[in-house]
């Protein structure tokens, strides 16, 4: 059986002082939750998540940042939207120890 680690890890990149995570967001998703890893038609991998908030006035973006922070156990201010403010595909940066954050991400996706 193949390990999920290389597949999952391709949805994020570790860097100095944190990680960047590619997301595919479903607003009005009924609940705030992580849904696993998805491969897009162009081959990129993203972490799928859903939020209850609607995509109006930045509500869904705020909910996404809060969900990522809560899931990784970091403060809300440590998560920043880098791109995709008006798109389902987003890139976020999470400040912190990149090794610790990567382990937290692997634990999260292994439970999904």
HUTAGI-V998118 format. One record per backbone hydrogen bond with DSSP energy under -1.0 kcal/mol. CO is the residue of the C=O (numbers start at 1). NH is the residue of the N-H. If there is no record, write none. Layout:
co=[CO/CO]
nh=[NH/NH]
This chain:
co=[4/5/6/8/9/11/13/15/17/18/19/20/21/22/23/24/26/33/36/38/40/44/46/47/48/49/50/51/53/54/56/58/59/60/61/62/63/64/65/66/67/68/69/75/76/78/80/83/84/88/90/91/91/92/93/94/97/98/99/100/101/102/103/104/105/106]
nh=[8/9/10/11/12/22/20/18/96/15/94/13/92/47/90/49/51/50/48/46/43/40/38/24/35/26/33/29/28/56/59/62/63/64/65/66/67/68/69/70/71/72/74/78/79/95/93/91/87/25/23/82/83/21/80/19/101/102/103/104/105/106/107/108/109/110]
